[in-house]
Amino acid sequence: MAELPSILIMGAAGVIGRAASRLLSAQGYPLVLADRDAAAVEALAQSLNHASWLRGDATDPGDVAEIFAKAGPGLGCVVLAVGSEGPVGALEDCADDDFHQAMTLNVTSVWLGLKAALKVLKPKGKGSIVVLSSISGTMGMPMMSAYAAGKHAVLGLVRSAAREAAASGVRINAVCPGPVVSDMMRRVDNGLGRADAAGSIPMQRYAEPDEVAHMIAFLCSDASSYSTGSSFMLDGGYGCR
């Protein structure tokens, strides 16, 4: 049996990053876990088989370059799972600094991750890059305009980079979850003054992080060998309107 390629997960200490790390480790992939929260990512790596960890800021070009330099020659897949909700509230009331911070975290991290990943994977003639976007990247999201703007930008990057990289054998796809059971969604729900938004979702519940992780694992694997430039929805039917 061919040896599985290693997978670098940026934002591994986040709720979806942790779920993806655990699933991919269970599937036998060697992992390189990166996050700016050194204590959290170290603890995660120590709980898994064949996992190493690196501390770094996904929005810092120097840190990103160092992470990829240390990821090793066996790298075959990259998961970009960094992001946050940004300001919650009416657009005109949101601070400009909060908008810029959200765009840096949600867009610049993807820009830098794609650049670094493509430099490694294109010369190999194969590989997969999985980017965490959101249903907010496919539709308007009232009271979360900065987040929606950033996630729309992420899909533009994914689609454009996928067109560029396809002939080199590198696939790039986006995962677009709806609300996920997480601290982020609790903050959003609190900011919007609601218990939750499950009633607006046809399946009447939020996604579990493990459900998102399974889509990430599919896109890392050869089972998705003809998929590139696509946005894979996990929204419980919310977008079926």
Sequence and secondary structure as in RCSB ss.txt:
>XXXX:A:sequence
MAELPSILIMGAAGVIGRAASRLLSAQGYPLVLADRDAAAVEALAQSLNHASWLRGDATDPGDVAEIFAKAGPGL
GCVVLAVGSEGPVGALEDCADDDFHQAMTLNVTSVWLGLKAALKVLKPKGKGSIVVLSSISGTMGMPMMSAYAAG
KHAVLGLVRSAAREAAASGVRINAVCPGPVVSDMMRRVDNGLGRADAAGSIPMQRYAEPDEVAHMIAFLCSDASS
YSTGSSFMLDGGYGCR
>XXXX:A:secstr
     EEEEETTTSHHHHHHHHHHHHTT  EEEEES HHHHHHHHHTSTTEEEEE  TT HHHHHHHHHHS TTE
EEEEE        S GGGS HHHHHHHHIIIIIHHHHHHHHHHHHHGGGT EEEEEE  GGGTS  TT HHHHHH
HHHHHHHHHHHHHHHGGGTEEEEEEEE SBSSHHHHHHHHHTT S SGGGSTTSS B HHHHHHHHHHHHSGGGT
T  S EEEESTTTT  
